[in-house]
Amino acid sequence: MTLPNIITIDGPAGSGKSSVCSALARELGYLFVDTGAFYRAVTLAAIRISVEADEAQIVELAKRSNFDISKDRYDDDVYTIWLNGEDVTSAVRSVEVEACVSQVSAMPKVREVLNEKYRQLAKRGKVIMAGRDIGTVVLPDADLKIYLDASPEVRAGRRVKQRQATGQPADYAAILANLKERDSIDSQRSVAPLRRPEDAVYLDTDDLDIEGVVSKIKQLVAAWQPRTQPNTEVE
C-alpha cells in the first residue's frame, strides 16, 4: 500500500490533534511533529528568562535554540518534545505556558523561524504534522490534509480530563474562556490565521472518541492515491 509521505492535520486548540496524531504515528510508523509543542517550547524558554513579551529577543531565542521531537517514548497520547536536549514534554503544558503561547505564536518573525524548522523536519519523510496553518502555509503541497474540528465546550472538557490525568489544575470555566480567546487570536491574527485548507478533509470530532477519529483517518490514509484529492466531508 502506498502511503502519503506528509500528512498535515490542522484545527483549533483542543480539537484532539496531539492525541490523534500520536496514535496515528505509532500505528503507521510516522514521525509526529506537533508544531504547537514547538511554540510552547519557545514560550517556555522565553518565560524562563523573562522575555515572553519581547518579540525581538524571542526571535533570537528561537533561532539559537535546538528543537526536536521523537517517537521513541510514546505514552498513550504523549510525544516527547526536546528543547536544547532537555525533555520538556510536561513543562510545555504548564498553566504559565498556556497563558502566553498564543501571544508568542502570533509573532510573525517567530513563526518564520519555526516554519523553516518544520520544513526541515518534514524532509525526513513519513511525517504527520499538526498545527493551525500547516496545510495552508507551512506545507501547502502536503500529500494528505485533514482539518479536525470540535465545539469549544467539547474541547474544554477534553482539556480538563487531560490536566486532571497529569495532576494539573483543571477549572472548566477558565479553560473554556481561554480556548475561546485562543480561537479568536488564532483566527484573526494577520499572519497565517487559523483556517481550513481548501483541499483538506473536514472531520468534526464532537461525537467521536480518539479511537473513532483515528479509525476515520486510517481509512483516509488507506484510500489515499498519489494524486490531488477533491475536498471531502467525512460524515
N, C-alpha and C positions, 0 to 999 in steps of 0.2 A: 504494500500500500504506500503510495506517495503521500508524504505529509508536508504541510506548509512549512517553509523554513522559518518564517517570522509570523507570529500571531500577536495582534495588538488587542488589548481589552481596555476600553475607556469607560468612564462612568463617574458619577458623583461620589463624594466621600461616604463610606459606609455601605456601598452597594454590594459588597462582598467580593471585590476584585482580588484582594490578597488571599483570602481563604480558598476561593475557587481556583486561582492560578497556582497556588501551592499544590493543590490536589492534582490539577492537570499536569503540572510539570513532573510531579512524582510518578504519575501513572504513564505518561507519554515519554519520559526521559528528556524533557526540555529543561533549559535554564530559565528560571523565573526572575525577571528583572522588574521589581516594584519601584517605579520612579518616585512614587510618593515617599517611600522609605529613604530615598536619597535626599529629597528635600527636607525630610525630618532630620537626617544626619547633619546636613548643613546647618539647620536651625539649632540642633543640639550643640554643635561646635561653636556657633555664634553666642548662644546663651552662656556657654562655659567661659567665654572671655568678655561677656557683657557688651556685645556689639550687635545684638539682634535687630536694632533699628537703623543701623548704618549700612546702606547698600554697598558703598564702595569697599568697605572693609570685608563685608560678607562675600563679595565677588572675589576678592583676593584670597579669602579663606577657602572658597570653593575651588579656585584654581590650584592651590598648593596642597589641597587635601587629597588623600587616596581613598576612593570609594570602591567597594566591591560587594558582591552578593553571591552566596554559594548555595548549592543544593545538597550539601553533604550532611546537614544537620536538621532535616525536616522533623518537626514535632507536631503532628496533627495539621495545623493550618499556619505554621510559622516558618519563615525562611530565616537565614542568618545574614544580617547586614553588618558590614565591616567599615569602620572609619579609622584610617591610619593604622590598620592592623588590630584594632580593638573591636571585639564583639559588642555592638550597641543595639542589638535586636530589641531588647526590653527598654533600654533607655530612650530610644526614639519615640516610644509610645507613652511617654510621661505626660502628665497634665500640663506641665510647663511648655513642652514642645508643641502640644496640641493647640495651645493658646496663641502661638506665634507662627506656626508653619504656613498659614495662608498668606500672611504678610510677606514672609520670605519668598514663597513660591511665586508671588505676584511681581517680584523684582525682575525686570526684563533682562538685565545683564547676568543675573544669577541663572536664569533659565537658559540663556545662551551657553553658558559654561557647562551646565549639566546636560543639556541636549546633545552636545558633542560627545560627552562621556557615554550617553546612552547609545548613540550611533556606533561607537566603537565596540560596545558590548554586543550589539546586535550582529556584528560581523562574525561572532563566534558561531553563529548558526544554531538552528533549533532553539529559538528563544521565544518565550512568551513575555511580552512587556505590557505592563499595566500603568495607567495614569489618567490624566484628564485630556491631554492633547496628543496622544501618541499616534493615533491614526490620522490626525489632521495636520500635525506639524512635525513631530519627531521622525516618524517613519510612514510618510504618506503612501509609499509604494509597498507596504506590507502585504504579504500573501493573503492573510485572512484577518478581517477586522470585525470586532464584536463590541457592542455597546451594552453594558449592564446597567439596569436602572431599578429603582425601588423608591417608594414614598419616603419622605423624611421620617415619619413615625416608625416605619418598619426598620429603617436604618438605625435610628436611635436605639430601638430595642435590641438590635444586634450588638451595637457598641456597648450597651450596658452589660450584656452577657459576657462579652469579650473581656471587659475590665474586671468584672466580678471573678472571672476564672483566673485572673492573674493577681487578685487581691488589691486592685486599684479602686479608688473612689468611683462610684457609678450613680450619679444623680441624673435620672431620666430627663427631667425638665431642662436642666443645664446642657446636657448633651444634645437634646433636640434643638435648643436655641443655637448652640454652636454649629450644628450641621446646617441649619438654615442660613446662618451667617456665612458659612463657608461656601454654600451653594451660590449665594448672592455674589460673593467676592470672585469665585471661580468663573461664573458665567458672565460677569460684567467687566472683568478686567480687560484692558485694552490690548494686552499681548497674549496671544494664544488662549482665548477663553474656552471654557468647557462647552463643547458642542458635539453632537453626534456626527461622525463622518458620514457623508452621503452614501458611501458604499459599504457601510457596516451593517452587520446583522444586529437587529434590536432584540434584546431579551429582558423582559420585565420579570424581576425575581421576587415580587411581593409574596407570591403564593408558593414559592419553591424553597426547599432547603438546599444546603450546599450540594448534597448528592444529586438532587434534581437538576441543578444548574450545570454541574459537571457532566452529567449524562447528556444534557442537551448539547453542550459544546463538543463533547466527544463525537456526537452524531455529525455535527457540522465539520469537524476535522476529518472524519472518515469519508464524508461525501465531497470533500474539497477536491477541486481539479486545478491544475496549474494554468488557469485562465482567469481573467477578471470575472468575478461572480456578480450577478444582479443583486440589488438591495433586497433584503428579505426580512419579513416579520416572523418571529417564532411565537407560535401560539402556545 
